Structures are given as structure tokens and as C-alpha cells.
């Protein structure tokens, strides 16, 4: 059995000091949003409790689907790196960026620059800031982690994402190759490729991403962005279904007005000699409204073995 922990949208604070020139444009709006709302909703005490629970669960690997920073100040990326180091080494933690990690164009590359060890595919050494860094693939005990980036700088009041033509084409080829290897394919992506949300928060090419998944397949898609839990099923190849699971914010407390904070655990098991040999169970762990203890919220079977002999 392979156990994968998934967390997202930690929005690490506090905001570092910044020069006046750094707070022009979109960043100024982000700072106001932080001071008026998020700094009161998100705090390190919440994160510490959830990290301790992850450690107690001892997963084989941890996936982080973006939004570690808030307004893209250069110092925030060091804060993000320090947080990732508390989770584990780069080989044991896989990260994809979110829209806040590419908040403004001047520091949009800093996620790769600072967190490269956590975004490096199998066999890749050295610099990972080059073009075509995504999708990347990490193989772990029969599971393939496929990192996709939706992080692009946007205008004020916008939190959209985009995968893009080149990345979608590469993703299709990668998924086909991993299927031939017989691996359980987990796609990590910040913006959910399905579900309802405002136009200012959508995945712009979501329909095209869904078409790639429908044509090439995946066993699981994990995401974040909306700060609320979600489980949906997308059509896959040959009439199959692909679970798409969003976790709540990793920094939200028990009284959060959107959803109490938490993370997901996926237990992935393989049974030989079956047409679909995988069983995947999701356990949602975190706070219940008004309670300060981290515990199991729900358990759900996402996929089951079929055609066993």
C-alpha cells in the first residue's frame, strides 16, 4: 500500500516587510486582502497542528498543490522553502505552484527558483527554471506523480489559471506512457479542471484539460484553489471515471467561514491479475467546525478493483 498525503493553499504568513515600490498595482490589493481577512483566518498554529498530524500518519509521500505564498514578495518564497523543509526532503515531497505563487510577473519564476528540489522530475538534475519544466513525473512504488502548472501572472482582481497548449500536449504523451508502465497516475494541479466557480477564478483552458484527461486517462486528480473540499468524477477513456479531489486550505482554523482546515490521505493498493487492479481510498483529516482537534472527517472509496481473477 502507498499512502499519499495531500495539502494545499497554506498561504503562509506573516507578510514580510516590503519596499513601497514593491506594493504597487496588484500587490497593494493583495496586502489589503491579507490584512483585512486572511491574516485573521490563517495562522501558523493551525498549520503546526496539521503538520503534526501528517507526521503522526507517516505517509509515504506528501503532495502540495500550490499557494504557499500570498503576494509574491521575494522573501515569501524563502518562507515557503522553510515550510517545505518541515514536511520533508525534496524526494519525499512534491509541489506544484498555484496562482499566488505566480502573483506578479517579476517573481513568477521564484517558485521554481526556490523550490526546485520539490518540483524536479525523475532523472532531472540541476536547474529546473528552464522552459517546459512542467509537466514533470516522479515514480514512487507503483504510483506516478504528474506535476502540472496552472500558475500564470494575472491582472488585479483575477485568480485564473492556464495550462497552455504545449503543457497539455506533453501531458497527454506522459499519461499514455505511464499507462503502458502500469502505474497509478496521480495528476497534481492547483486549479480544479472541473466544478463551478466565478470567471475570475476559473481554469481558462479547463475544457481542453478535461479533454486531455478523457482521452489519455488518469487514476486520480488532486487540486486546491477554492479552499473547500470537493469530489467530482470526470469521464475517462473507455467509459471509466477519474476522481477529482480538492482539499480545503491547510491554514484555515476550526471557525473558518469557508471550511475548516485539513488535508487528505490517499491509500492506494494494487491487486494483481485484475482488469483495473487499483483500489484508492481517501481519508479527509482536519478540523470539524468549532473543534480544535485534528481527526478523521470522512472516508470515501474513490476507485475499486474490477475484473479480479
C-alpha positions in Angstrom: 0.0 0.0 0.0 1.2 3.5 -0.9 -0.1 6.4 1.3 -0.1 9.8 -0.1 -0.9 13.0 1.9 -2.3 16.0 0.0 -2.3 19.5 1.3 -2.9 22.8 -0.4 -3.4 26.6 0.0 -1.3 27.2 3.1 -0.9 30.9 2.4 2.0 31.2 4.7 2.2 34.4 6.9 3.0 36.8 8.2 3.8 39.0 5.2 7.4 40.2 5.1 8.3 43.9 5.1 8.3 45.3 1.7 9.6 48.5 0.0 6.9 50.9 -1.1 7.8 50.3 -4.8 7.1 46.6 -4.3 3.5 47.3 -3.2 2.3 48.9 -6.4 -0.5 47.5 -8.5 -1.9 44.1 -7.7 0.3 43.6 -4.7 -1.3 46.5 -2.9 -4.7 44.9 -3.3 -3.3 41.6 -2.1 -1.9 43.2 1.0 -5.2 44.8 1.8 -6.9 41.5 1.4 -4.4 39.9 3.7 -4.7 42.5 6.4 -8.5 42.7 6.3 -9.2 39.0 6.1 -6.6 36.2 5.6 -4.3 37.1 8.4 -7.2 36.6 10.9 -8.4 33.4 9.2 -5.0 31.7 8.5 -2.3 31.2 11.2 0.8 29.2 11.9 -0.8 27.5 14.9 -3.4 25.8 12.6 -0.6 24.7 10.3 1.5 23.3 13.1 -1.3 21.1 14.3 -2.0 19.8 10.8 1.7 19.2 10.1 2.0 17.2 13.4 -1.0 15.1 12.4 0.6 14.3 9.0 3.8 13.3 10.7 1.7 11.0 13.0 0.1 9.4 10.0 3.5 8.7 8.4 2.6 8.9 4.7 5.0 7.6 2.1 4.9 10.8 0.2 3.4 14.3 0.5 1.8 16.3 -2.3 1.4 20.1 -2.1 -0.8 21.8 -4.8 0.2 25.4 -4.5 -0.4 28.8 -3.0 2.3 28.7 -0.3 2.8 32.5 -0.7 0.4 35.4 -0.8 1.5 38.4 -2.9 4.7 37.1 -4.5 7.2 39.1 -2.4 10.7 37.6 -2.9 11.1 36.9 0.8 7.8 34.8 0.9 9.5 32.1 -1.2 12.1 31.5 1.5 9.2 31.2 4.0 7.7 28.6 1.6 11.0 26.7 1.4 11.3 26.7 5.2 7.8 25.2 5.4 8.5 22.6 2.8 11.6 21.5 4.7 9.4 20.9 7.8 7.5 18.4 5.7 10.5 16.5 4.3 13.2 16.4 1.7 12.6 17.1 -1.9 12.5 13.4 -2.8 9.6 12.9 -0.4 7.5 16.0 -1.1 6.2 17.0 -4.5 5.0 20.6 -5.2 3.1 22.3 -8.0 2.6 26.1 -7.9 -0.7 28.0 -7.5 -1.8 31.4 -8.8 -0.5 33.2 -5.7 2.9 31.6 -6.3 3.0 33.5 -9.6 1.2 36.6 -8.3 3.1 39.1 -10.3 5.3 38.7 -13.3 8.5 39.9 -11.7 8.7 37.0 -9.2 6.6 34.4 -11.1 9.7 32.3 -11.6 10.7 32.3 -7.9 8.7 29.1 -7.1 10.9 27.1 -9.4 14.0 29.1 -8.4 13.5 28.3 -4.6 11.5 25.1 -4.6 13.2 23.3 -7.5 14.1 20.2 -5.4 10.4 19.7 -4.8 9.5 20.2 -8.5 12.2 18.1 -10.2 11.1 15.1 -12.2 12.9 11.7 -12.2 16.3 11.9 -13.6 16.4 15.8 -13.7 19.5 17.4 -12.1 20.4 21.0 -11.6 18.4 23.9 -12.8 14.7 23.4 -13.3 13.8 27.0 -14.2 14.0 26.3 -17.9 11.0 26.3 -20.2 9.0 23.1 -20.3 9.6 22.3 -16.6 6.0 21.0 -16.5 4.6 18.5 -16.5 7.2 16.6 -14.6 6.9 13.0 -13.4 8.0 11.2 -10.2 7.6 7.4 -9.8 7.1 6.1 -6.3 6.3 2.4 -5.6 3.9 1.9 -8.5 2.5 5.4 -8.3 3.3 8.1 -10.8 3.0 11.7 -9.6 2.5 14.1 -12.5 3.0 17.8 -11.7 1.1 20.2 -13.8 1.4 24.0 -13.5 -1.6 26.4 -13.9 0.3 29.3 -12.3 0.4 32.4 -14.5 0.5 36.1 -13.6 -2.8 37.8 -13.9 -4.4 41.3 -13.7 -5.8 42.7 -10.4 -8.9 41.0 -9.2 -8.1 37.9 -11.3 -7.1 34.5 -10.0 -7.4 32.5 -13.2 -5.0 29.7 -14.3 -3.9 28.2 -17.5 -2.2 25.0 -18.5 -1.4 26.0 -22.1 -1.1 24.2 -25.4 2.4 22.9 -25.0 1.9 21.6 -21.5 -1.4 19.9 -22.5 0.3 18.1 -25.4 3.1 16.9 -23.2 0.7 15.8 -20.5 -1.2 13.6 -23.0 2.1 11.8 -24.1 3.2 11.4 -20.4 -0.1 9.9 -19.3 0.0 7.4 -22.2 3.5 6.3 -21.4 2.7 5.9 -17.7 -0.4 3.8 -18.5 1.9 1.5 -20.6 4.1 1.1 -17.5 1.0 0.1 -15.5 1.4 2.9 -12.9 -1.3 4.6 -10.8 -1.3 8.1 -12.3 -1.9 11.0 -9.9 -2.2 14.4 -11.5 -1.2 17.3 -9.3 -2.8 20.7 -10.4 -3.7 23.8 -8.5 -6.8 25.0 -10.3 -9.5 22.3 -10.4 -10.3 21.2 -14.0 -14.0 20.9 -13.2 -16.6 22.3 -10.8 -18.4 25.7 -10.6 -16.6 28.9 -9.6 -16.5 32.6 -10.7 -15.0 33.5 -14.0 -12.2 35.4 -12.2 -11.1 32.1 -10.5 -11.5 29.6 -13.3 -9.0 27.5 -15.2 -9.2 29.2 -18.5 -8.5 26.1 -20.6 -10.3 23.8 -18.3 -12.4 22.3 -21.1 -9.3 21.4 -23.0 -7.6 19.9 -19.9 -10.7 17.8 -19.4 -10.5 16.6 -23.0 -6.8 15.5 -22.4 -7.9 13.5 -19.3 -10.8 12.0 -21.1 -8.6 10.9 -24.0 -5.5 9.7 -22.1 -6.8 8.9 -18.6 -5.5 9.2 -15.1 -6.4 7.4 -11.9 -6.7 10.5 -9.7 -6.5 14.3 -9.9 -5.8 16.3 -6.8 -6.1 20.1 -6.6 -6.8 23.1 -4.4 -7.6 26.8 -5.1 -11.2 27.1 -3.7 -10.4 26.4 0.0 -13.3 23.9 0.2 -13.4 20.1 -0.2 -14.8 18.7 -3.4 -15.0 15.3 -5.1 -16.2 15.0 -8.7 -15.9 12.4 -11.3 -14.6 13.2 -14.9 -15.1 10.9 -17.9 -12.1 8.9 -18.7 -11.2 6.5 -21.5 -13.4 3.5 -22.3 -16.3 4.7 -20.1 -14.2 5.0 -17.0 -14.3 7.7 -14.4 -11.5 9.9 -13.0 -11.9 11.1 -9.4 -11.0 14.8 -9.0 -10.5 15.8 -5.3 -9.9 19.2 -3.9 -8.7 19.7 -0.3 -9.5 22.7 1.9 -7.0 25.3 2.9 -4.2 23.9 5.1 -4.2 27.2 7.1 -7.9 27.6 7.9 -8.9 27.2 11.5 -11.9 25.4 13.0 -14.1 28.5 12.7 -13.2 29.4 9.1 -16.2 30.8 7.3 -15.4 28.9 4.1 -14.4 25.5 5.5 -12.3 24.3 8.5 -8.7 23.5 7.6 -7.4 20.0 6.7 -5.8 17.7 4.3 -6.4 14.4 2.5 -4.8 10.9 2.8 -5.0 8.5 -0.1 -4.3 4.8 0.4 -3.5 3.2 -2.9 -3.4 -0.6 -3.2 -2.7 -2.8 -6.2 -4.2 -6.2 -6.7 -2.5 -8.4 -9.4 -4.4 -10.1 -12.2 -7.3 -7.6 -12.5 -8.5 -5.6 -15.4 -8.4 -2.5 -13.1 -6.1 -3.5 -10.3 -6.3 -0.4 -8.1 -8.2 0.5 -5.0 -7.9 4.0 -3.8 -9.5 5.2 -0.5 -9.5 8.8 0.6 -9.5 9.9 4.3 -10.2 13.6 4.9 -8.5 14.7 8.1 -8.7 18.1 9.8 -10.8 20.2 12.0 -14.6 20.0 12.5 -16.4 23.3 12.9 -15.8 24.6 16.4 -13.4 21.8 17.4 -9.7 22.2 17.9 -8.7 18.5 17.5 -7.5 17.1 14.1 -9.3 13.9 13.3 -10.9 11.9 10.5 -13.8 13.8 8.9 -14.8 11.4 6.1 -13.6 8.2 4.5 -14.5 7.5 0.9 -13.6 4.8 -1.7 -12.7 6.6 -4.9 -11.9 3.6 -7.0 -12.2 -0.2 -6.6 -10.6 -3.2 -8.2 -12.6 -4.7 -11.1 -12.2 -7.9 -13.1 -10.1 -9.8 -10.5 -9.4 -13.4 -11.2 
